[in-house]
Amino acid sequence: MENALEISGLCKQYKGFVLKNVSFTLPSGCVMGLVGENGAGKTTTLKAVLNLIHRDAGTIHVLGQDNIREERAVKERIGVVLEDGCFLNTMNARQVDVLMGKAYQNWHSEQFFGFLKRFGIDTGKKIKDYSKGMRMKVNIAAAMSHDAELLIMDEPTSGLDPVVRDEVLDLFYDFMQDEGHSILLSSHITSDLDKIADYITFIHGGNVVLSEPRDALLDTYGVLRCTAEQLTALDSAAVRGKRVGAFGCEALVRRDGVPQGWPVEPVNIEQVMLFLTRGEDAK
């Protein structure tokens, strides 16, 4: 089965920021969490995938198709949710339906309004009169109502309360019941990715620091709390990041590089990010 997304050697330079040789692959049928601090390059990467910006170098294939040469066909097959929304605030749901029906050959009005009914959304109100959670639900409903095979989403759960976030994650679970569906999800809320992501790609300073299966990442690494002497005794290749304090040290370590019996604690995605961005260089 083809990969849902293949990015190779993507480069983009702005004044004060450079996206450098970004490469990663999202296998079909999987969810990838795209993580990194503000300004790391996540949104720039997504815009390049959507061909909303001119890239300086690199190739991007979406569902096996070149995203520039076959842009119209690619966009027919993907659903997009942006953090700031995709529709004018003066529109209502019925106007969104008309607009999307003109944009997509496979637009399904009944499916769209079915989602809105499930969400309890008043279709007569203007988007500006919805809460942030309701606006995001309208955007997600639209993205999922034209037979999209790949969802590309930029911070879809940012600013939502836990109940609404769970409702949104349930939608993603439903979408992924089709083995041909895939999701690329940029998010600061790593607890959501702990629940749903199959792969994690971490961008820092315009570079891909890691891109790995989530389970393999969490199985490979752990947090070691130890003395400075113990940390020094470890092979530097086993230590990905460290923090040294007055009362001891903690480090992100490869489990297979730590002597048996040493207390290595489980790690989550947020801890991996913090060690790789804020921890001292291990070398």
C-alpha positions in Angstrom: 0.0 0.0 0.0 1.3 3.5 -0.9 2.4 5.9 1.8 0.0 8.6 2.7 2.7 11.3 2.7 6.4 11.4 1.6 8.4 14.5 2.2 12.1 14.5 1.1 14.6 17.3 1.4 12.1 20.1 2.0 13.7 23.5 2.4 12.2 26.9 2.9 14.0 30.1 3.9 12.4 33.2 5.5 14.0 36.1 7.1 15.2 34.8 10.5 14.0 31.2 9.9 15.1 28.3 7.8 13.3 25.0 7.3 16.3 22.7 6.6 16.1 19.4 4.7 12.9 18.2 6.3 12.2 14.5 5.4 9.7 12.1 6.8 7.1 9.5 5.7 3.6 8.8 7.0 2.5 5.2 6.1 -1.0 4.8 4.9 -3.5 3.8 7.6 -1.6 5.6 10.4 -1.8 8.8 12.5 1.3 11.0 12.8 1.7 13.6 15.4 3.8 16.6 14.2 5.3 18.2 17.3 7.6 21.1 18.2 7.7 24.4 19.9 6.2 27.6 18.4 8.2 28.7 15.4 9.8 25.3 14.9 8.5 24.9 11.4 5.4 22.7 11.8 3.0 25.1 10.1 5.5 25.9 7.4 5.8 22.2 6.7 2.0 21.8 6.5 1.7 24.8 4.2 4.3 23.3 1.9 2.3 20.0 1.8 -0.8 22.0 0.9 1.2 24.0 -1.7 0.2 27.2 0.0 3.9 28.5 -0.1 6.7 28.2 -2.6 9.4 25.8 -1.3 13.0 26.4 -2.1 13.9 22.7 -2.5 12.5 19.2 -1.9 9.7 16.9 -3.1 6.3 16.1 -1.6 4.1 13.2 -2.6 0.6 13.0 -1.1 -1.2 9.6 -1.6 1.3 8.8 -4.3 0.9 12.0 -6.2 3.2 15.0 -6.6 1.6 17.8 -4.7 2.5 20.4 -7.3 2.1 18.6 -10.7 -1.1 16.9 -9.5 -2.3 19.6 -7.1 -6.0 19.5 -8.0 -6.2 15.7 -7.7 -4.3 15.7 -4.4 -6.6 18.4 -2.8 -9.7 16.4 -3.8 -8.4 13.5 -1.7 -7.4 15.4 1.4 -9.3 17.1 4.2 -7.8 20.2 5.8 -8.3 21.8 9.2 -6.4 24.9 10.1 -6.1 26.4 13.6 -7.6 29.8 12.5 -10.4 28.1 10.5 -11.1 27.7 6.8 -14.3 29.8 6.4 -15.4 33.4 6.6 -16.9 34.3 10.0 -19.9 35.8 8.3 -20.9 32.4 6.7 -23.3 30.0 8.3 -23.3 26.2 7.9 -25.7 26.2 5.0 -23.3 28.6 3.1 -20.4 26.4 4.0 -22.3 23.5 2.5 -22.8 25.4 -0.8 -19.2 26.4 -1.0 -17.8 23.0 -0.3 -20.2 21.4 -2.8 -18.7 23.7 -5.5 -15.1 22.9 -4.4 -15.3 19.1 -4.2 -16.7 16.5 -6.7 -17.5 14.1 -3.9 -19.1 16.5 -1.4 -21.8 14.9 0.7 -24.3 17.4 2.2 -26.1 14.7 4.2 -22.9 13.6 5.8 -21.9 17.2 6.7 -25.2 18.0 8.3 -25.2 14.7 10.0 -22.0 15.6 11.7 -23.4 19.0 12.7 -26.5 17.4 14.1 -24.3 15.0 16.1 -22.4 18.0 17.4 -25.6 19.9 18.4 -24.7 22.9 16.1 -27.3 25.4 15.1 -26.9 25.6 11.3 -28.6 28.9 11.1 -26.0 30.8 13.1 -23.1 32.6 11.6 -19.6 31.1 12.3 -18.6 34.2 14.3 -21.4 33.4 16.8 -20.1 29.9 17.5 -17.7 29.1 20.4 -14.2 28.1 19.4 -15.1 24.5 19.9 -18.1 24.7 17.6 -16.1 26.5 14.9 -13.5 23.8 15.0 -16.2 21.1 14.8 -17.7 22.8 11.7 -14.2 22.7 10.1 -13.6 19.1 11.0 -17.1 18.1 9.7 -16.3 19.8 6.4 -12.9 18.1 6.2 -14.6 14.7 6.7 -17.5 15.0 4.3 -16.0 14.6 0.9 -14.4 11.1 1.0 -11.0 12.4 2.1 -8.3 9.8 2.5 -5.9 12.0 4.4 -6.7 14.6 7.1 -4.1 17.3 7.5 -4.8 19.3 10.7 -3.0 22.2 12.4 -3.8 22.4 16.1 -7.4 21.1 15.8 -7.8 20.7 19.6 -5.9 23.8 20.8 -8.0 25.9 23.2 -10.8 23.3 23.5 -12.0 22.0 26.8 -11.3 18.4 27.7 -14.8 17.2 26.9 -14.8 18.7 23.4 -11.3 17.4 22.8 -12.5 13.9 23.6 -15.4 14.3 21.2 -12.9 15.4 18.5 -10.6 12.5 19.2 -13.6 10.1 18.9 -14.2 11.5 15.4 -10.6 10.7 14.5 -11.0 7.2 15.8 -14.1 6.7 13.7 -12.3 8.1 10.6 -9.3 5.7 11.1 -11.6 2.6 11.1 -11.0 2.7 7.4 -7.6 1.2 6.9 -7.0 3.5 3.8 -7.4 6.6 5.9 -4.5 8.5 7.5 -4.0 11.7 9.6 -1.2 14.2 9.9 -1.9 16.1 13.1 0.2 19.1 14.3 -0.5 19.6 18.0 1.0 21.1 21.2 -1.3 18.9 23.3 0.9 15.9 23.5 -1.5 14.0 25.8 -3.8 13.8 22.7 -1.0 12.3 20.7 -0.3 9.8 23.5 -3.8 8.5 22.9 -4.0 8.5 19.1 -0.7 8.8 17.3 1.1 5.9 15.7 4.1 8.0 14.7 5.8 11.0 16.1 7.8 13.5 14.0 9.6 16.2 16.1 10.7 19.4 14.5 13.0 21.8 16.3 14.6 24.9 14.8 13.6 23.9 11.3 15.1 20.5 11.6 13.6 17.0 12.0 15.1 15.8 15.3 13.3 12.4 15.2 10.6 10.7 13.2 9.7 7.3 14.7 6.8 5.0 15.6 5.4 6.3 18.9 5.5 2.9 20.7 9.1 2.3 19.6 10.1 5.8 20.8 8.6 5.3 24.2 10.0 1.7 24.5 13.5 2.9 23.5 13.8 5.9 25.8 13.3 6.5 29.5 14.1 9.0 32.2 17.1 8.3 34.5 17.5 10.1 37.8 21.0 9.7 39.1 24.2 11.4 40.4 26.6 13.4 38.3 29.1 10.6 38.6 26.7 8.0 37.4 25.7 10.2 34.4 29.4 10.7 33.5 29.9 6.9 33.6 27.3 6.3 30.9 28.3 6.0 27.2 27.4 9.4 25.7 25.6 7.6 22.9 23.0 6.4 25.5 22.1 10.0 26.6 19.9 12.2 24.3 19.5 15.0 26.8 20.2 15.9 30.4 19.5 18.4 33.1 21.9 18.8 36.0 20.9 20.4 39.3 22.3 21.0 42.7 20.7 17.8 44.0 21.3 15.4 41.2 20.8 14.8 37.5 18.0 13.6 35.2 18.5 12.4 31.7 16.7 11.1 28.6 18.5 7.8 28.0 18.3 4.8 25.7 17.2 1.9 28.0 19.7 -0.5 26.3 22.6 1.8 27.2 21.9 1.8 31.0 23.2 -0.9 33.4 20.7 -3.3 34.7 19.2 -2.3 38.0 19.4 1.4 37.4 16.0 3.1 37.9 14.9 4.1 34.4 11.3 5.6 34.5 8.8 5.5 31.6 8.8 8.6 29.4 6.0 10.4 27.5 6.1 12.5 24.4 6.1 15.8 26.3 9.1 14.7 28.3 11.0 13.7 25.2 10.3 17.1 23.7 11.5 19.0 26.8 14.7 17.0 27.1 15.5 17.5 23.4 14.8 21.2 23.4 15.5 22.4 26.9 17.9 19.8 28.3 21.6 20.4 28.1 23.5 18.9 25.1 24.5 15.4 26.1 27.8 15.5 24.3 
